[in-house]
Every structure is written in structure tokens, then in C-alpha cells.
Amino acid sequence: MALNELPPVPRKRTGTLSPASHPHRPTTTFMHTLDKSITYNAWDNSIAPRIEIESGDSILIEMEDSSDGQVHPGQSLEDFVKINFDLIHALTGPVAIKGARPGDTLKIEILEYIHKGWAWQSINPEKCFLPDDFDDFYLHHWTLEGDKTHSMPGIELALHPFCGILGVQRAESGSYRTRPPGPYGGNMDVKHLTAGSTLYLPVLVEGAQLCAGDAHAAQGDGEVSINGLEAPMDVKLRISIDQEVSVDAPYIYTTPDLSPAAYAGSRYHAFVCSGPDLKQNAQDAVRRAIDYIMKRANLSAEQAFLVCSAVLDLKLSQVVNVPNLTVTGYLPEAIFVGV
């Protein structure tokens, strides 16, 4: 078995397909439901679809948090570091679309997200964006209240829910870890996959075999600690075989507001870093933002790093003024409350 492979073993829980998605129910049903009683932790096109729907139908997909249910509210750091990290991420699916063939394009309209009131976030010193700055695991729990969370002192985050993973089964045979994204979509962590956006993906296998998971209640462009606000969540999608658009890689038609509406009109703190190394520039922008948040809100470095992962947007400002390239980190003033 190759290093990037995992056995396609489903994770089973108590529960069954809801009546709306029962395989014996007529396929004329418009809204289907697929529960999270079975999840998968790898891409594998040999996995049989759990449900087949007609092109143009809608479906509600229940998603486990990215840990596949191993993390729960109030969990201690001691217990967190003992979880099986090979189970990240949890995928619900596959959903087959009747008539979808390789070479087709799948149109996925994102209709609605429904969170469950909580999320978690961590620092993984081996996988975070600043491994030289953080050498221990760290865990934080968030309580989600409607469209906001106040679970960090002096900080109020607007929720901006999206699927970290939306993808179709890969064309290659075998079992593959979920972390790398690709032409099939997958673990893209594009925070603009919010309700109101439409994702187009190339169909690579019969039926397309769509899977969803890794829902985030909020995330900055960069996800620098390794996590957004990881949350169990439901997503409603309308899925069609598109006759007008043709893609060979993910394409998103998104809403005009690329930041949460709660930040509209807010001023931003922009940390500009230039130099020949894009990664170094991005890391320096994050470090400057951490330092500002620590001083402004009296938070620890770990807490400030998590805030950056949740809301700091890293953007390429210019790549033509060689030898120096520029990365800017944007932090909304609106997140600060009483500090």
C-alpha cells in the first residue's frame, strides 16, 4: 500500500438513511437526506454510493466534524492528543448523480448550512504554518450562537460556514488520504464555498460520487493553525449535470461579499510583508498579526494564532516586482469587542 493510501473502511454509527433518502423511495423525490451514520476517511472510487439522485435534485447531507466525532465539547487537551489523526477527515457520501459520466461537469449549488452550536480549533505543531513558533498542541472550544461566537476574550467572530471538503471521487483506483486537494475538489478549504455560491467540478467516475465534510463555522484565508472552526454541520445542496459549463478543475461562482456581512464597513488592519520568499512573507504577516492581537486583546500567543486561523486573510498583493514579492494579512477591526 502506498504511503498516501488508507483502507476504505467505513465508520458506522447508530442510525440509518432517513426516509427521504431510503433506496426504495421513488427517485422523483426532490429533497433527499443522507445522514452521517456511515462516514469514510479516504477517497476511493470502489466505494458503492449510499444514494443515487436525479440531476437537479436537492439533498441535505449531515456531516460529522473533521475528527469524525472523536472531539466533543469540553474535551481536555490530554484526551485530544490521543485521538486517531488518521481519521481526519470524515466524508459523508458518496452521492451518485444518475447519468453523470466522465467528461461531464457537475454543478453544485450551495443552499444552506446548519451548525450544531459548537466547534473546536487546535494548533498542531507538526502541521501548522508556524512550526518554529509553536511546539505543543493546543485546543480551544467555541460555542456558536446564531451567526456569531464570543468564545475568546475580547473577540467576537462572525460565522461564515462552508464545507472544507466538497469533491467527487478521484479517477485513480486505490485509497487516498483526504488532506491533499486536486482536480476532483476535495480538501480545498476555500472559505467562499458559502451558501449562495455554486461549485463546478469535473466528473471523473460514473455517477460522479460526491462526498462532503470538514465543515468550518469560520476560517481565514490560510487556515494557518491547521484548523478553522471545526464543526458538525448539515449542508443543503442542489446538484445537476451542467450542459453549458465545462471544467477540468474546480471553479466557483460566488457571492460578491467575500467576507462575512458582519464585517461590512469595518476597517482592516493590513500587515504588509515583502521579500523574495512568498512563504516567509506569509509567515511574517501572520507573526505580525499575532503580536497585534496579543497586545490588543491581552491573549496568549496560542489564542492569537487561533484567531488568525479563524479570520486573518492572507492575500497576494503583487508577484511582478521581482525579486521581492508581497503578501498582506488582513484582520478586520470588527472582531475586537471592548478592547
C-alpha positions in Angstrom: 0.0 0.0 0.0 1.4 3.4 -1.0 2.2 6.0 1.7 -0.8 8.1 0.5 -3.2 5.2 0.8 -5.7 4.2 3.5 -8.0 1.2 3.6 -11.6 2.3 2.6 -13.1 1.2 5.9 -16.4 2.9 6.6 -17.1 4.4 10.1 -20.5 3.2 11.2 -22.7 4.7 13.9 -26.2 4.2 15.2 -28.7 5.3 12.6 -29.9 4.7 9.1 -30.7 6.5 6.0 -33.6 8.9 6.6 -36.9 8.0 5.0 -36.4 10.7 2.4 -33.2 9.0 1.1 -34.2 5.4 1.5 -33.1 3.4 -1.5 -36.6 2.1 -2.1 -38.2 5.5 -2.1 -39.2 6.8 -5.6 -36.3 8.8 -7.3 -38.8 11.6 -8.1 -38.3 12.9 -4.5 -36.8 16.4 -4.8 -35.2 16.8 -1.4 -33.2 13.8 -0.2 -31.4 13.4 3.1 -28.2 11.5 3.7 -27.3 11.0 7.4 -23.8 10.6 8.9 -24.3 7.1 10.3 -21.6 6.0 7.9 -18.5 8.1 7.1 -15.3 7.5 5.1 -11.8 8.8 5.8 -10.3 8.3 2.4 -11.1 8.8 -1.3 -11.8 5.5 -3.0 -13.8 5.1 -6.2 -14.6 1.5 -5.4 -16.9 2.6 -2.6 -20.5 2.0 -3.5 -22.8 5.1 -3.4 -25.1 5.3 -0.5 -27.7 7.1 -2.6 -28.5 7.9 -6.2 -30.3 11.1 -7.1 -31.6 12.7 -10.3 -29.8 15.6 -11.9 -31.4 18.7 -10.5 -32.5 17.2 -7.2 -31.5 18.6 -3.8 -30.1 16.8 -0.8 -29.4 17.5 2.8 -26.1 16.0 3.9 -25.3 15.5 7.5 -21.5 16.0 8.2 -19.5 14.9 11.2 -16.8 17.3 12.4 -13.4 16.8 10.8 -12.3 14.5 13.7 -15.1 12.0 12.8 -16.8 12.5 16.1 -13.7 12.0 18.2 -13.7 15.6 19.6 -16.5 16.8 21.7 -17.3 20.0 23.7 -15.2 20.3 26.8 -12.7 17.7 25.8 -9.4 18.0 27.5 -6.1 18.6 25.7 -4.8 15.3 27.2 -7.6 13.4 25.6 -7.4 15.4 22.3 -3.8 14.4 21.6 -4.9 10.7 21.9 -7.4 10.8 19.0 -6.7 8.9 15.9 -5.5 11.6 13.5 -5.7 9.2 10.6 -9.5 9.6 10.8 -9.2 13.2 9.7 -11.3 13.9 7.6 -14.8 12.4 7.8 -16.6 12.3 4.5 -20.4 11.7 4.1 -21.3 10.1 0.8 -20.9 9.1 -1.9 -23.9 10.6 -3.6 -24.3 9.3 -7.2 -26.0 11.6 -9.8 -27.9 9.5 -12.3 -26.5 9.8 -15.8 -23.2 11.6 -14.8 -20.3 10.3 -16.9 -16.6 11.1 -17.0 -16.1 14.3 -19.0 -19.3 15.9 -17.7 -19.4 18.8 -15.4 -21.2 18.7 -12.0 -23.0 21.9 -10.9 -23.3 22.1 -7.0 -25.5 24.9 -5.8 -24.9 25.5 -2.1 -28.3 26.4 -0.5 -27.9 26.4 3.3 -25.7 25.4 6.2 -27.0 24.5 9.7 -24.5 24.2 12.5 -25.0 22.3 15.8 -23.9 25.0 18.3 -20.3 24.2 18.8 -16.9 23.9 17.2 -13.3 23.2 18.1 -9.9 24.5 16.9 -6.4 23.4 17.6 -2.7 24.0 16.9 -0.8 21.1 15.6 2.9 21.9 15.9 3.8 19.4 13.2 1.4 20.7 10.6 0.7 24.3 11.4 2.0 27.2 9.3 4.4 28.3 12.1 6.1 25.1 13.3 9.2 27.1 14.6 7.0 29.2 16.8 4.7 26.6 18.4 6.0 23.3 19.7 3.0 22.0 21.7 -0.6 21.0 20.8 -3.3 23.4 21.8 -7.1 23.0 21.9 -9.9 25.6 22.1 -13.7 25.1 22.2 -16.1 27.5 20.6 -19.8 28.0 21.4 -21.7 29.0 18.3 -24.6 31.4 19.0 -26.7 32.0 15.9 -24.3 33.7 13.4 -21.6 34.7 15.9 -19.3 33.3 18.6 -17.8 35.1 21.7 -15.7 32.2 23.0 -12.4 34.1 23.1 -11.9 37.0 25.5 -12.2 40.4 23.7 -13.1 38.7 20.4 -16.4 38.3 18.5 -16.2 36.3 15.3 -18.9 36.3 12.7 -19.7 32.8 11.4 -19.1 32.1 7.8 -19.9 28.4 7.4 -18.7 26.3 4.5 -17.5 22.8 3.5 -13.8 22.5 3.8 -14.3 19.4 1.6 -16.6 19.1 -1.4 -15.4 16.7 -4.0 -16.1 13.8 -6.4 -14.3 10.5 -6.4 -10.9 10.5 -8.0 -10.3 8.8 -11.3 -7.4 6.8 -9.9 -8.1 3.4 -8.4 -7.0 2.9 -4.8 -7.5 4.6 -1.4 -6.1 8.1 -0.9 -5.8 10.4 2.1 -8.1 13.3 2.1 -5.7 16.1 3.0 -4.4 17.0 -0.5 -7.0 18.7 -2.8 -6.9 18.2 -6.5 -8.9 18.5 -9.8 -11.6 16.5 -8.0 -12.0 19.2 -5.5 -11.7 17.7 -2.0 -9.9 19.5 0.8 -9.8 22.9 -0.8 -10.7 24.9 2.3 -11.9 27.7 0.1 -14.0 29.8 2.5 -16.1 31.2 -0.3 -18.0 27.9 -0.6 -20.7 29.5 1.4 -24.5 29.4 0.9 -25.3 31.3 -2.3 -22.1 30.1 -4.1 -22.0 27.5 -6.9 -19.2 25.0 -7.3 -18.4 23.3 -10.6 -16.4 20.0 -10.6 -15.3 17.7 -13.4 -17.0 14.3 -13.3 -14.2 11.7 -13.2 -16.1 8.4 -12.5 -19.6 7.1 -13.3 -22.2 8.9 -11.2 -19.6 11.5 -10.0 -19.9 10.1 -6.4 -19.9 13.4 -4.5 -18.8 13.5 -0.9 -18.9 16.3 1.7 -17.2 17.0 5.0 -14.8 19.1 7.1 -17.3 21.8 7.7 -15.9 25.1 9.2 -18.0 27.6 11.0 -15.4 30.3 10.2 -11.9 30.4 8.7 -9.4 32.9 7.4 -7.7 32.6 4.0 -4.7 30.5 5.1 -6.2 28.3 7.9 -2.7 28.9 9.5 -3.1 26.9 12.8 -4.2 23.8 10.7 -7.9 24.3 11.7 -10.8 26.6 11.0 -13.6 26.4 13.5 -14.2 22.6 13.0 -17.9 21.8 13.4 -20.5 19.1 12.8 -22.9 20.6 10.3 -25.7 19.9 7.8 -25.5 21.3 4.2 -28.2 21.6 1.6 -27.1 21.2 -2.0 -28.8 21.2 -5.4 -26.8 19.0 -7.8 -27.0 19.0 -11.6 -25.2 17.8 -14.6 -24.4 21.1 -16.3 -24.9 21.4 -20.1 -23.3 24.9 -20.5 -20.2 24.9 -18.3 -17.2 22.6 -18.9 -14.4 22.4 -16.4 -11.4 20.2 -15.7 -10.6 21.7 -12.3 -12.8 23.3 -9.6 -14.5 26.6 -10.5 -16.6 28.6 -8.1 -19.2 31.2 -9.0 -19.5 33.1 -5.7 -21.3 35.9 -4.0 -20.0 39.5 -4.2 -19.2 39.7 -0.4 -16.1 37.7 0.1 -16.1 38.4 3.9 -18.9 37.9 6.4 -21.6 40.5 6.2 -20.9 41.4 9.8 -17.6 42.9 8.8 -19.0 45.0 6.0 -17.9 48.6 6.5 -15.3 47.6 9.1 -11.8 48.9 8.7 -9.0 46.4 8.4 -5.5 46.1 9.8 -3.2 45.2 6.9 0.2 43.7 7.7 2.3 44.0 4.5 5.4 41.8 4.1 7.7 41.9 1.1 10.7 39.7 0.1 11.8 37.0 -2.3 10.2 34.1 -0.4 6.4 34.1 -0.5 6.1 31.6 2.3 8.4 33.6 4.5 6.4 36.8 3.7 3.2 35.0 4.6 4.6 33.7 7.9 5.9 37.2 8.8 2.4 38.6 8.1 0.9 36.0 10.5 3.5 36.8 13.2 2.8 40.5 13.0 -0.9 39.8 13.3 -0.4 37.5 16.3 1.7 40.2 18.0 -1.0 42.8 17.4 -3.8 40.6 18.7 -1.9 39.6 21.8 -1.3 43.2 22.7 -4.7 44.4 21.7 -6.8 41.7 23.4 -4.3 40.5 26.1 -4.4 37.0 24.6 -1.7 34.3 24.7 0.3 33.6 21.5 -1.7 30.3 21.1 -5.0 32.1 21.4 -3.9 34.8 18.9 -2.7 32.2 16.5 -6.2 30.6 16.6 -7.8 33.9 15.9 -5.6 34.3 12.9 -6.5 30.9 11.6 -10.2 31.8 12.1 -10.3 35.3 10.5 -6.9 36.6 9.1 -6.9 36.7 5.3 -3.6 36.2 3.6 -3.5 37.7 0.1 -1.0 38.0 -2.7 -0.6 41.7 -3.3 1.9 41.6 -6.1 4.1 39.0 -7.8 5.7 41.1 -10.5 8.1 43.4 -8.7 10.9 40.9 -8.6 13.0 40.0 -6.7 10.6 41.0 -4.0 7.0 39.6 -3.8 4.3 40.9 -1.4 1.9 39.1 0.9 -0.6 41.1 3.0 -2.5 39.8 6.0 -5.9 41.4 6.5 -7.5 41.5 10.0 -11.0 43.1 10.5 -11.3 45.7 13.2 -14.8 44.5 13.8 -13.7 41.3 15.7 -12.5 43.3 18.7 -15.0 43.9 21.5 -14.3 46.2 24.4 -10.5 46.1 23.9 
